[in-house]
Amino acid sequence: MNRVFLDLGFFQIYWYSLFIFLGVLLAMIVIYKEIKQQKISVDFFLNMAFYTVIFGIIGARLYYCLFNFSYYSHHILEVFQIWEGGLAIHGGILFGGLTILYHTKKYKQSTLKILDIVVVGLLIGQAVGRWGNFFNGEAFGKIVSRASLVSQGLPKFIIEGMYINGAYHQPTFLYESLWDLAGFFVLLFLRKNKYLHIGQLTGSYLIWYSCGRFFIEALRTDSLMLGNFKVAQLVSLALIGLGSYLCFFRKGTKNKFQNLYHKSKIE
């Protein structure tokens, strides 16, 4: 499969980079619309989004390289070649979340309130970004027969794209993309619930994404490992716990999502 989207000779744009960009762009559009609806300052949002995207990408790359340290310690320059793939979403969530935490604390705003807005757009961005893995030949599952892929009703270009290293593989990138897309609509539905409290949408995101990622990761053969354990599964379990706390056990969730937003304004 051709990994290059556009070749200008002196400059190349990879499909991976294109889908990461489209994912970020679509996420920003969704978040921006909610920011406007909730009457939050656009300047505040743009300033926060700028740094969150930058540090999110840096975090995603560092996370990936850390769990492949034995390789990248001998290939230092390749750490910067993010167009080759190797962005771990959990690293992006961690660094992006810390950036939002810093930004909201600096301007004395509710971190969970802002995260509740961000996570909806984040899921649709993840759904699109996973297609970059497809064109890079990443995030694939166990070896299967071509017939099994055909039986799933997959388009021919996906089936052919799953022919990696001399064998056909499960399209786990697609499973996760569809799971994220479904989660996006679930969060859109939950966001309209008048009984929803601050922090519960963030918790719902953590539970939804992490449940799907835990089971999909079990099918993957290119996972980041920590000893005999898949890192993504360990992190998913931790995030399910955190999400459950935010949804069901956190004290001080009396402020309702819609009501608090419409009563406040960030200048």
KEVO-478626 format. One line per 4 residues: number of its first residue (from 1); their letters; for each residue x, y, z of C-alpha. Coordinates in Angstrom, 2 decimals, decimal comma, padded with zeros to 5 digits. Layout:
N
NUM = a = X/Y/Z  ...
//
This chain:
267
1 = mnrv = 000,00/000,00/000,00  001,27/003,46/-000,87  001,80/005,36/002,39  002,32/008,69/000,62
5 = fldl = -000,71/010,88/-000,03  001,10/013,61/-001,95  004,65/013,55/-003,31  006,06/016,90/-004,39
9 = gffq = 009,57/015,55/-004,80  011,18/017,77/-002,19  008,29/017,25/000,23  005,96/014,37/001,00
13 = iywy = 002,65/014,23/002,84  001,81/010,84/004,30  -001,68/009,42/004,68  -000,90/008,94/008,36
17 = slfi = -000,18/012,64/008,86  -003,25/013,58/006,82  -005,64/011,52/008,95  -004,08/012,73/012,20
21 = flgv = -004,60/016,29/010,95  -008,17/015,59/009,87  -008,90/013,96/013,22  -007,58/016,96/015,13
25 = llam = -009,44/019,37/012,84  -012,76/017,57/013,19  -012,34/017,35/016,97  -011,65/021,09/017,14
29 = iviy = -014,75/021,87/015,07  -016,99/019,81/017,35  -015,45/021,31/020,49  -015,60/024,84/019,07
33 = keik = -019,33/024,55/018,37  -019,98/023,51/021,96  -017,70/026,26/023,27  -019,73/028,83/021,37
37 = qqki = -023,02/027,35/022,55  -021,90/027,43/026,16  -020,78/031,08/025,74  -017,16/030,37/026,65
41 = svdf = -014,52/032,78/025,39  -013,16/031,75/022,00  -009,76/033,23/022,89  -009,60/031,01/025,97
45 = flnm = -010,46/027,95/023,88  -008,03/028,67/021,04  -005,17/029,35/023,41  -005,85/026,15/025,34
49 = afyt = -006,38/024,09/022,17  -003,10/025,26/020,65  -001,00/024,00/023,54  -003,13/020,92/024,15
53 = vifg = -002,66/019,67/020,58  001,10/020,32/020,66  001,72/018,66/024,01  -000,77/015,91/023,22
57 = iiga = 001,23/014,92/020,12  004,52/015,19/022,01  003,12/013,05/024,80  001,76/010,46/022,39
61 = rlyy = 005,18/010,12/020,76  007,17/010,05/024,01  004,84/007,42/025,44  005,31/005,21/022,39
65 = clfn = 009,08/005,65/022,36  009,36/004,98/026,09  007,82/001,54/025,70  010,11/000,91/022,72
69 = fsyy = 013,15/002,32/024,49  015,46/-000,53/023,50  014,98/000,45/019,85  014,82/004,24/020,02
73 = shhi = 017,79/004,50/022,39  019,87/003,38/019,41  017,90/005,35/016,81  017,52/008,76/018,44
77 = levf = 016,75/010,70/015,27  013,80/008,43/014,50  012,06/009,72/017,62  011,21/012,84/015,63
81 = qiwe = 009,86/010,98/012,58  006,24/010,95/013,70  005,00/010,62/010,10  006,30/007,05/010,24
85 = ggla = 003,66/006,26/012,88  004,04/005,51/016,55  001,67/007,88/018,37  000,11/006,25/021,44
89 = ihgg = -003,32/007,70/022,22  -002,92/007,07/025,95  000,17/009,27/025,97  -001,77/011,94/024,11
93 = ilfg = -004,64/011,73/026,62  -002,21/012,00/029,54  -000,21/014,98/028,26  -003,25/016,67/026,74
97 = glti = -005,15/016,25/029,99  -002,28/017,70/032,01  -002,14/020,68/029,64  -005,86/021,32/030,11
101 = lyht = -005,42/020,95/033,87  -002,65/023,57/033,87  -004,58/025,92/031,61  -007,83/025,74/033,57
105 = kkyk = -006,07/026,16/036,92  -004,15/029,14/035,55  -007,38/030,88/034,56  -009,29/029,60/037,59
109 = qstl = -011,80/027,52/035,63  -013,33/024,11/036,26  -011,12/021,43/034,73  -013,90/018,85/034,61
113 = kild = -016,24/021,35/033,02  -013,82/021,91/030,15  -013,02/018,20/029,86  -016,74/017,46/029,51
117 = ivvv = -016,72/019,63/026,40  -013,46/018,23/025,02  -014,14/014,49/025,26  -016,99/014,48/022,74
121 = glli = -014,81/015,96/020,01  -011,90/013,79/021,13  -013,77/010,59/020,31  -014,64/011,60/016,76
125 = gqav = -011,04/012,71/016,30  -009,82/009,30/017,45  -012,24/007,57/015,07  -010,75/009,45/012,11
129 = grwg = -007,15/009,25/013,29  -007,24/005,44/013,42  -007,39/005,39/009,62  -003,85/006,74/009,61
133 = nffn = -002,82/003,44/011,21  -004,47/001,59/008,34  -002,34/003,32/005,71  000,77/002,85/007,84
137 = geaf = 000,12/-000,85/008,33  -000,24/-000,49/012,11  -002,72/-001,45/014,82  -003,53/-004,75/013,17
141 = gkiv = -004,75/-007,98/014,73  -004,03/-011,67/014,55  -003,48/-013,58/011,32  -006,71/-014,66/009,65
145 = sras = -007,74/-016,00/006,27  -008,84/-013,80/003,42  -012,16/-015,62/003,46  -012,81/-014,54/007,04
149 = lvsq = -012,27/-010,90/006,08  -014,57/-011,27/003,09  -017,22/-012,82/005,34  -017,21/-009,62/007,45
153 = glpk = -018,40/-007,67/004,42  -015,28/-005,51/004,35  -014,51/-003,39/001,27  -011,81/-004,79/-000,97
157 = fiie = -009,35/-001,97/-000,25  -009,46/-002,76/003,49  -008,98/-006,47/002,85  -005,99/-005,77/000,61
161 = gmyi = -004,62/-003,30/003,16  -004,75/-005,98/005,84  -002,26/-008,08/003,89  000,80/-007,30/006,01
165 = ngay = 004,12/-009,14/006,15  002,85/-011,95/003,93  -000,44/-012,66/005,73  -003,92/-011,26/006,25
169 = hqpt = -004,72/-009,73/009,64  -007,77/-008,67/011,59  -008,54/-004,95/010,95  -008,44/-003,96/014,63
173 = flye = -007,88/-000,35/013,57  -011,36/-000,49/012,01  -012,94/-002,07/015,07  -011,62/000,74/017,23
177 = slwd = -012,56/003,43/014,73  -016,16/002,18/014,63  -016,24/001,86/018,43  -015,07/005,47/018,78
181 = lagf = -017,61/006,65/016,22  -020,42/004,91/018,12  -019,12/006,44/021,35  -019,24/009,87/019,79
185 = fvll = -022,99/009,54/019,19  -023,50/008,06/022,66  -021,81/011,09/024,25  -023,82/013,46/022,07
189 = flrk = -026,96/011,79/023,40  -025,77/011,86/027,02  -024,81/015,53/026,73  -028,47/016,43/026,24
193 = nkyl = -029,53/014,65/029,43  -030,77/017,28/031,88  -029,75/015,08/034,83  -026,10/014,90/033,73
197 = higq = -023,65/016,36/036,24  -020,27/017,97/035,75  -017,59/015,29/035,30  -019,94/012,49/034,31
201 = ltgs = -019,45/013,03/030,58  -015,70/012,76/031,07  -016,24/009,61/033,10  -018,50/008,19/030,39
205 = yliw = -015,79/008,81/027,79  -013,17/007,04/029,90  -015,42/004,03/030,45  -016,63/003,77/026,85
209 = yscg = -013,27/004,15/025,15  -011,38/002,02/027,66  -013,85/-000,89/027,58  -013,58/-001,06/023,80
213 = rffi = -009,81/-000,62/023,81  -009,33/-003,36/026,41  -011,02/-006,03/024,30  -009,72/-004,79/020,94
217 = ealr = -006,18/-004,69/022,31  -006,47/-008,40/023,12  -006,74/-009,02/019,37  -003,73/-006,91/018,39
221 = tdsl = -000,29/-008,32/017,70  001,68/-005,05/017,70  000,88/-003,88/021,22  003,20/-001,99/023,55
225 = mlgn = 004,26/-004,42/026,28  005,25/-004,17/029,91  006,71/-007,57/030,68  004,00/-010,07/029,78
229 = fkva = 001,20/-007,51/029,93  -000,19/-005,25/027,25  000,24/-001,67/028,41  -002,99/-000,46/026,80
233 = qlvs = -005,02/-003,05/028,69  -003,48/-002,08/032,03  -004,11/001,61/031,36  -007,64/000,86/030,16
237 = lali = -008,46/-000,87/033,44  -007,14/002,13/035,38  -009,18/004,55/033,24  -012,33/002,46/033,65
241 = glgs = -011,83/002,79/037,40  -011,33/006,56/037,13  -014,34/006,91/034,85  -016,50/004,90/037,25
245 = ylcf = -015,43/007,17/040,08  -016,37/010,29/038,11  -019,71/008,85/037,05  -020,93/007,18/040,21
249 = frkg = -018,83/007,88/043,30  -017,40/011,38/043,12  -018,71/013,75/045,74  -019,71/017,28/044,76
253 = tknk = -021,45/016,37/041,50  -024,57/018,35/042,34  -023,89/020,93/039,63  -025,74/019,87/036,52
257 = fqnl = -023,96/019,94/033,19  -026,34/022,16/031,25  -027,36/024,49/034,05  -023,84/025,31/035,22
261 = yhks = -022,59/025,95/031,71  -025,36/028,39/030,90  -024,82/030,26/034,16  -021,09/030,75/033,63
265 = kie = -018,95/032,54/031,16  -015,18/032,41/030,75  -013,72/035,71/029,76
//
